[in-house]
Amino acid sequence: MGFLKGLFGKKEQPKRQLSHPNHLLKGDMISLDDSFALPPQLRGQQLRVEAVNTYEFERKQLIEWVLKGHGNDTLFLSLDEDDETYLAFSLKIPRNLVEQIFDLEQFSDIFEEDVQANLTVQPSIPEQLEQWLGKQYHQINFAQFGYFHREDYRNQRPPQDAEGATGDAFESYLLLDDKERYALDIEVYEGGETDVMLTLYRPLSDIREYWPGQI
């Protein structure tokens, strides 16, 4: 047996084949199309998967890939899966930019249960955000409850603590523009911490190449 092992050598493990974002793991890389339809934070960029997170809702899970390129921005990728699958790229914005982009009175309507919020983007917005924004948004989701996990729990149920809770509890609010090309995602966590994300929906073909990381 030892002779045969020495003769044929150790069988090399096949390299991972990547052709769809669903299979991305931490350390993998993607390169994006250089189309001017993409904002500069995405256009022609090579991005590395820094982390894989899981959003857990009552009837579904949503995987989030945390991406980093040569710039300072941290980007987030998830998949919008319906009749077709789209890439959903997101960029988190701080409060001072929220105040620049939206009328705060309109924005506060998002959190009123009996009000269907409608937001109009202000005429003067930061240039670097122009391609992340629609012109108007309407609310389609109010206070959807879920848990956020800084772990990859694809195809498995996240572990529960003694009280049956998992991860960081939050409420999700979602608004779409009229053409459903842009979204405004808001997550409000216990204690009041609020994340505001600008989301852009793009075809899967915007990812031009995949590179598996070292396992």
C-alpha positions in Angstrom: 0.0 0.0 0.0 2.9 2.4 0.9 4.5 1.6 -2.4 1.3 2.5 -4.4 1.0 5.7 -2.4 4.5 6.7 -3.3 4.0 5.7 -6.9 0.9 7.7 -7.6 1.5 10.5 -5.1 -1.1 12.4 -3.1 -4.3 13.1 -5.0 -4.7 16.9 -5.4 -8.0 18.3 -4.1 -10.1 19.9 -6.9 -10.2 23.7 -6.7 -13.5 25.3 -5.9 -15.4 26.5 -8.9 -17.2 29.8 -8.4 -19.9 31.0 -10.8 -22.6 32.4 -8.6 -22.7 34.8 -5.6 -24.6 32.2 -3.6 -21.4 30.3 -3.2 -19.1 33.1 -2.0 -17.2 32.5 1.2 -15.0 34.8 3.3 -11.7 35.4 1.4 -13.2 35.0 -2.1 -13.0 37.9 -4.6 -15.1 39.3 -7.3 -14.6 41.8 -10.1 -17.4 44.0 -11.3 -18.3 45.5 -14.7 -16.8 48.8 -15.6 -20.1 50.2 -16.9 -21.0 53.8 -16.2 -24.4 52.5 -15.0 -22.6 51.5 -11.8 -21.6 54.1 -9.1 -17.9 54.8 -8.7 -17.7 52.7 -5.5 -18.6 49.6 -7.7 -17.5 50.4 -11.2 -14.7 48.1 -12.4 -13.8 47.3 -8.8 -12.2 44.2 -7.4 -13.8 43.4 -4.0 -12.9 40.9 -1.4 -15.4 39.1 0.9 -14.4 40.2 4.4 -17.3 38.5 6.3 -20.5 36.6 5.7 -23.5 37.6 7.9 -27.0 36.1 8.3 -30.4 37.9 8.7 -33.0 35.6 10.2 -36.6 36.3 9.7 -39.7 34.2 10.6 -39.9 32.4 7.3 -36.6 33.1 5.6 -32.9 33.8 5.8 -31.0 36.5 4.0 -27.2 36.2 3.5 -25.1 39.3 3.5 -21.6 39.5 2.1 -19.4 42.3 3.5 -17.1 43.6 0.7 -14.0 45.7 0.7 -12.0 47.1 -2.2 -9.2 49.6 -2.6 -11.4 52.5 -1.4 -12.5 53.4 2.1 -16.1 52.3 1.6 -17.4 49.0 3.1 -20.1 47.6 0.7 -22.7 45.0 1.4 -24.1 42.5 -1.1 -27.2 40.3 -0.8 -29.5 38.7 -3.4 -33.0 39.7 -4.3 -34.6 36.5 -5.3 -38.1 36.5 -6.9 -39.0 35.5 -10.5 -35.5 36.6 -11.3 -32.4 37.0 -9.1 -30.7 40.4 -8.8 -27.6 41.6 -7.0 -28.5 44.0 -4.2 -25.5 46.3 -3.4 -25.8 48.4 -0.3 -23.9 51.4 1.2 -24.5 52.4 4.8 -24.8 56.2 5.3 -24.5 58.2 8.6 -27.1 60.5 10.0 -25.6 63.7 8.6 -26.0 62.3 5.0 -29.6 61.1 5.8 -30.4 64.8 6.7 -28.9 66.0 3.4 -30.7 63.5 1.2 -34.2 63.4 2.8 -36.6 65.8 4.5 -36.5 64.6 8.1 -40.3 65.2 8.6 -41.0 62.8 5.7 -38.3 60.4 7.0 -39.9 60.2 10.4 -43.2 59.0 8.8 -41.4 55.7 8.1 -41.7 54.8 11.8 -45.4 55.7 12.1 -47.6 52.6 12.0 -50.6 54.2 10.3 -48.7 56.3 7.8 -47.5 55.0 4.4 -44.3 57.0 4.1 -43.4 58.7 0.8 -40.0 60.3 0.5 -38.7 62.7 -2.2 -34.9 63.0 -2.5 -33.7 66.5 -2.0 -32.4 68.3 -5.1 -28.9 68.9 -3.7 -27.3 65.6 -2.8 -23.6 64.5 -2.5 -22.1 63.7 -5.9 -20.7 60.3 -4.7 -24.3 59.2 -3.9 -26.1 60.3 -7.1 -26.1 56.8 -8.6 -27.2 55.1 -5.3 -30.5 57.1 -5.2 -33.9 57.1 -7.0 -36.0 60.2 -7.1 -38.9 59.1 -4.8 -39.5 56.2 -2.5 -42.6 54.6 -1.1 -42.8 52.3 1.9 -43.6 48.6 1.5 -42.4 47.1 4.8 -43.1 48.2 8.4 -41.2 46.9 11.4 -40.5 43.4 10.2 -38.9 41.6 13.1 -35.7 39.6 12.7 -32.3 38.7 14.1 -28.9 39.7 12.8 -25.9 37.2 13.1 -22.3 37.9 12.4 -22.0 34.3 11.2 -22.7 32.3 8.0 -25.7 30.1 8.8 -26.6 29.1 5.2 -28.9 26.1 5.2 -28.9 25.7 9.0 -30.8 27.1 11.9 -28.8 29.6 14.1 -28.2 28.5 17.6 -30.6 29.8 20.3 -29.8 30.9 23.8 -31.6 29.7 27.0 -34.5 32.1 26.3 -34.9 31.0 22.6 -33.4 34.2 21.2 -30.7 34.3 18.6 -28.4 37.1 17.4 -29.2 40.8 17.7 -32.9 41.6 17.5 -34.0 44.4 15.1 -37.0 45.8 13.1 -36.7 46.3 9.4 -38.3 49.0 7.3 -38.1 49.0 3.5 -38.9 51.6 0.8 -38.6 51.2 -3.0 -38.4 53.8 -5.8 -41.1 53.7 -8.5 -39.0 51.6 -10.9 -37.9 49.2 -8.1 -34.2 49.8 -9.0 -33.4 51.4 -5.7 -34.3 50.8 -2.1 -33.9 52.4 1.3 -33.2 49.8 4.0 -33.5 50.8 7.6 -32.7 48.6 10.6 -33.6 49.7 14.2 -31.9 47.6 16.9 -32.8 47.3 20.6 -31.5 50.5 22.3 -32.3 52.6 19.3 -29.2 52.1 17.2 -30.3 52.7 13.6 -28.6 51.7 10.3 -29.7 53.4 7.1 -28.6 51.7 3.8 -28.9 52.9 0.2 -29.5 49.8 -2.0 -29.0 49.4 -5.7 -30.4 46.4 -7.7 -28.3 45.1 -10.5 -28.2 42.0 -12.8 -26.1 39.0 -11.9 -23.9 39.7 -15.0 -22.4 42.7 -13.3 -20.1 40.3 -11.6 -17.6 39.6 -14.3 -15.2 37.3 -12.6 -14.9 35.2 -9.4 -11.7 34.1 -7.6 -11.9 31.5 -4.9 -9.9 32.4 -1.7 -7.5 30.1 0.0 -9.3 27.6 2.3 
